[in-house]
Amino acid sequence: MAGVSLKCGDCGALLKSVEEAQEHAELTSHSNFSESTEAVLNLVCSSCGKPCRSKIESDLHTKRTGHTEFIDKTLEAAKPISLEVPKVAKESEEAIAAGSTSEPEEMVVPEVDKKLLEELEAMGFPTARATRALHFSGNTSLEAAVNWVVEHEADPDIDQMPMVPVNRHVEASKPSLTPEEMKLKAQELRERARKKKEEEERRMEREREKVERIRVGKELLEAKRIEEENERKRLVALRKAEKEEEKRAREKIRQKLEEDKAERRRKLGLPPEEPSAAPKPSAPIVEEKKSALPVRPATKAEQMRECLRSLKQNHKDDDAKVKRAFQTLLTYIGNVARNPDEEKFRKIRLNNQTFQVTI
């Protein structure tokens, strides 16, 4: 099967022609292209008719316009790709070299068919343009001269009188056209100019679509980058909040242990323990334990055991209430275990009526 597209080996993009591959190479510096039998995607919006060449482009079109229906015309638009690159006509270097080495020649206006020249002037062409058209079209017919004008109307020197060496002669002219034929040729000239203008407008539309595709691609990449950056910041903030929460929980446990220890000494009739004279050396030890990531599960378990122990100690005379509190806590933990990604189960509102009554 003949290839219907060119595929970029660097990014995987599918291109419909050699010209698109050249433009892609200029924009991305990619140079690894190969012929592919995979057709270029062609999704046409059923509402406005805009063609989209990728799923990303159709999604962006839907986001902007609200249009959701697309018709897949990929197979209809697929056709064998031509690998030939249009060649630009070049002047003969040998002729230039020969002209530069020869002696200067006397230049004169070339001789052209007078009748053909008069007919072109009657059609509205300036004398210089008509003479130039007859000379470069071979001075053969009015049709050839008109065709030459259509093809070279954008030349900057089209209204300059041509000059040739004095020894160049003009071939015999051919019969001229009738007035009716002249009108038809003038109409044909205008029609060709109109078609050329329409073709130029279509080319500009394709260029605008290409620029739009590039802009859409850049917007999608930027949106993806911003989304990833926001997600990274959210995760960093979440980890920071978790560390702060763990730090506060450890501090509460430490204070509770100190209070329990002081209470036991008081019940035993012992004097209060003197505060440590040099608490600073213990700080690095705490910091080292904090930085040791593998001990985090043990810290959570110790915190849970201490909370349950304190709850039972504070209500040792009311076993029913303690069991009810334990059952409620078990329900909370079960919700988190079954739904680890649900944010609502990972937090407990302290002012909740059920929590206040049972816990």
N, C-alpha and C positions, 0 to 999 in steps of 0.2 A: 504493500500500500504506500502511495506517495505521501510525503510529509505534508501536513497542513499547517504547521507552525514551526517557529524556532524557539527552542527552550534554552534559557540561561542556566548554565551549569553551576553558577555561583549562588543564585537566589531562587531558582526554579520558576521564574516568571515565563509565561508563554506570550509570544509576540507573533503578529500576523504577517509581517513582511520584513524584508531586509532593512528598509528605512527605519522601522520601529526598533529593530535590533541596534542600528547605529545610534539612534537617539537614546536608547537605554544604556548603551555603552558610554556615551558622553556624560550622562547623568550619574551613573554609578561606578564607572571605571571597570565594569565587568567585561570580560573578553572571551569567556568560554561559552560559545553557542553551538548548538547541534540541532539537526533537523528532527522533528518529532511528529508522530502520528496523532498526538492528542490535540484536539481542536481547542481554540481559544474560547473561553466561556462567554456567552452572549445572552444576558438576561435583559429583556425589554419590559419596562414598566407598563402594565396594561392601562394605567390611568393617564399618564402624560407621554408615554412613548420613549422615555429616556433610556438609552442602552447602558448597561452596567457589565463590566468585564470581570468582576470578581464578586465573591460573596460579601467581602468587606465593603465594597463600593455600594452594593445593593442595600446592605444594612444601614449604611450612612444615609442613603437616599430615603429609606423608610423613616429614619429618625428625624430627618429634616422636613419631609413632606407628609408623612403619615400614610403613604402609599405602600401597601403590603403585597399586592398581587403582581407577579412577574411571569412573563412567558419565556420559556427556554428556547431560543432560536439558534443554539450553538451549531446543530447539525445543518441548518439551512444556510448559515453564513460560512461554513467550512468549505474551503476550496484548496486545491494543491498550491503550495507556496512556490514562488519563483525566486531562485537564488541569484538571478542576474541583477547587477547594479547598473542603473542608467549611466551612460557615458556622456561626458560633456565634450562637444566638438571643439577641436583645437586647430589653430592655424598651422600651416605647414612651416616647420622651422627652416627647411631648405629654401623655401621661397624668400623668407626673411633674410637668410644669410646671403642669398644671391642678390637681393635688392640692396643690401648694405655694402656689398663690394663693388657694385656696378657704378658707373658714372651717373651723376644726376641727369634725369631726363626731363624734357619739357612736358608739363602736365596741362591737359586741356579737358573741357567738358566732353564726356563721351557722346557720340552720335546715337540717337535713338529714333524710333519710328515716329515721324511727326504726327501722323493720324492717331496713333495710339496715345501719344502725349496729349493731343487736343481732347481726346475722349476722356482721359483721366482728369484733365483740368475741368472739363465740363461736369464731371461727377463730384467736383469740389475739392480735389487734391491740389496742394500747392505744387508749383512747377518743380521745385527741387525734389520734393518727395516723389512725384510722378517720374521724373527723370531717373532718380535713384532706383525706384522699383523696376522700371523697364530695363535698366542696365544690369542689375543683379539678378533679374529673373530670366535673362537671356534674350530680351527684346523680341520675344516670340509671339505673345498674345496678351490681350487685355486681362484675361482670366489669371494668367500666371503672375502678372504685375499686381493685381488685386490680392491674390493669395500671399504674395511676398509682403505687401503692406500689412496684412492681418498678422502675419507671423513676426514682423519686426517693428510693430508700432511703438513698442516700448524702448527701442534703441535711442540713445541720446543724440545720435547724429543723423536721425532719419530725415530731418529737414535741411540737411547740408547738401549742397550740390556736389555730386561725385566728381572726382578728377582721375584721369587715366593718362598714360603716356601717349604722346602724339601719334605713335605708329600703330595704335590699337584701332581696329575698324569694327564697325557694327554690321552684323549679318542682315540680310534682307528681311524686311518686315513682312508680316502676314496681314491678310485682310482684316479690317476693323469691324467692330460690332455695330449693329443697327441701334437706333435710340431705344427700342423696346428691350433689346438685350442689355444695353447699358443700365437701364432701370432695374432689370432683374439682378444684374451684378452688384449694383449699389445696395439693393435689398439684401442680397446674400452677404455682402460685407457687413451690414448692420446686424444681421442674424448671427454671424460668426462672432462679432464683437460682444453681442449679448451672451452667447454661450460661453465665451471665454470669461466674462465677468461672473457668470453663475458658477463656473468651475473654480474661480478664485475664491468666491464666497464659501463654497463647500470646503476648499482647502483650509481656509481660515477657521471654519467651524471645527474641522478635525484638529487643528492646532489648539483651539480653545479647549476642546475636550481632553486633549493630552495634558495641557496645563492643569485642568481641573482634576484629572486623575492623580497627578503628582501632588497637588495641594491636599487632596483628600487623604492620600497615603501618609503625608507628613502629619496631618491632623490626627490620624489614627495612632501613629507612633507616639506623638506627644501625649495624647490622652492615655495611652497604655503606660507611658513612663510616669505620668502624674499619679495614676491609680496605684502603681507599684510603690511609688515613693510614699503615698499616704498610708498604704498598708504597712510598710516598714515602720513608719513613725508610730502607727497605732500599736504595733507589736512591741516596740521599744517602750512606749508609755505603759502598756499593760504589764510588761515584765517589771518595770520600775515600781508600779503600784503594788504588785505582788510581793516584791522584796520589802517595801515599806510595811505592808500588812504583816509579813512574817516577823519583821523586826519588832513591831508593836506587840505582837502575840508573845514573842519570847520575853519581852520586858515584863508583860503582865504575869507570865508564868514565874519569872524570877521573883517579882514582888510578892506573888502569892506564896511561893516557897519560903521566902524570908518571913512573911507574916505567920505562916504555920509553924515555922521553927521557933519564932519568938513566943507564940502561944504555948507551944509544948514546954519551953523553958519556964514560962510563967506558971503553968500548972504544976511543974515539978518543984517550984520554989527556987529556981535558979535565977541569978541576976541576969539582966539583959546583956547580950553579947556586945562587946565593944566593937565599934566600926573599925574596919581594917585601916591601918595607918598608911599603907602604901597600896592603894587600889590601882594605881596606874599600870604596874607591870602586868596585871591581868587583862588589860585592854587588848594587847596584841594577840593574846591567846584567843579571846572572843572573836577578834577579827579573822584569825586564821581558821577558826571553826566556821565562821560565816562564809569565807571564801571557798571552803571545801564543799563543792557541789554534791558529791555522793551522799552526804549526811542529811540532805533535805528530807527524804522519806522518814528517817528515824525521828527527826524533829517534829514532823506532823503527827506521827504515831504517839510520841511522848506527850505532845500537846493534848491530843484527844484523851489519852489515858488520865492525864492530870485533871482535865475538865470533868470527866465522868466520876473520878475519885472525889473531887471537891463537891460535886452535886450530891453524891450519895452521903458524904460526910455531913453536909449541911442539913440534910433531911433524913437522917438515920432513924428517926422515930416515925416516919410516914412512908412505909415501903410501897404502898399503892401509888402514891404520888410520884415516887422515884421511878417505878416501873412505867408509869404513864409517860413521864418525861423521856425515859430511854426509848420507848416505843415511837414517840414523836420524832426524836433525833434519828432513829433508824429509818423512818419514812423519808426524812429530808435527805439522808445519805443515799437511800435507794433511788430517789429521783435523780440525783446527780450521777449515780453510776449508770442508770439506764439512759439518761439523756446528757451525755458529757458536753455536747455542743450547745445546749440551751442555756442562754445567759440567765434566764429568770430563776433556774434551779440552783445557780451557783451563789446566790445572795439570799440572806434572810433579813426581812424587815423586823427590827427589834420592837417596833410599836404594833406589830401584828397581834390581834386579839388571841388567836390560838397559841402563838408563841408565849405571850404574857401569861396565859392561864396554865399551860402545861409545863413550860420550862422555867 
